[in-house]
């Protein structure tokens, strides 16, 4: 049996290093005595730090290389989380989340660029598998977080304990890893420059943003949808997230072979149709089982959106792959900043079903813009 490239394991460690952070946010909120508004302010530090970091992430990757940044930033994710959990005030917590956002952005660009380089060197698709393993790592971290909460283990100790297997894994898999050769590109400009999106990265963003909005809406509102739409025990309402995450992980693990067989455009459009069907089932669901089936189909339907768009951005060749991946991810983060508030407002003035219904048009746009996932010739 052929072992996967080390970068696949690195994706798992990257997700694990986040330590199930979101499962412990309620505990960190109580520890500082923050209300919901103050907590929201603290959490805004992460996207603020990430967006700033994406502006210069490509310069860092091109200067220091993916291997150095991976070895540095993934352990730092865990260390910063320990610091956030020990924050004595709202201001310190905000800066902690901002630093976490910076480190996360640098590591995110580095692992995606390295996965693309390994794809180019090996001649086989790998990006979707990497993201499938990342999803499994995030699910593992979330389950560990749930167990730690159940055992009444304080967040700082929880994050410190999770850091141990991350460090072991980095020593075993990331340290011996040799960085793959960078893709050739046509850029001639030298020196420092801010990473901004091009027309092609914006077209790829147009394909990916529908799935990103849907995934974010599902994570934030699916449990509320189930609670408000049906009469069921609380634990049934929470099944939406495991159903979505499991389907997304399985879909990503199978997607690379599907891309090889049918090509990225056909696969992206087929899965977009699956997501549309799942979303329609949710919007018009007469029963909770139908809604759960819809959320599961959505997981399959959006599974390749970011991996395929990131891979396509890295292959553009007009400038370093790291610059296009950073520009794509930064633009996506900017568009997603206001999404929770907008969807919440729609739910308040209309209904939770309308909240999900407004996500249908972005998926239709994704079906059309999937054409730009095709490898460029010449």
Buried (B, 14 or more C-beta within 10 A) or exposed (E): EEEEBBBBBBBBBBBBBBBBBBBBBEBBBEBBEBEEEBBEBBBBBBBBBBBBBBBBBBBBBBEEBBBBBBBBBBBBBBBBBBBBBBBEEBEBBBBBBBBBBBBBBBBBBBBBBBBBBBBBEEEBBBBBBBBBBBBBBBBBBBEBBEEBBEEEBBBBEBBBBBBEBBBEBBEEBBEEBEBBEBBEBEEEEEEEBEBEBBEBBBBBBBBBBBBBBBBBBBBBBBBBBBBEBBEEEEEBBBBBBBBBBBBBBBBBBBBBEBBEEEEBBBBBBBBBBBBBBBBBBBBEBEEBEEBBBBBBBBBBBBBBBBBBBBBBBBBBBEBBBBBBBBBBBBBBBBBBEEBBEBBBEBBEEEBBBEBBBBBBEBBEBBBEBBEBBEEEEE
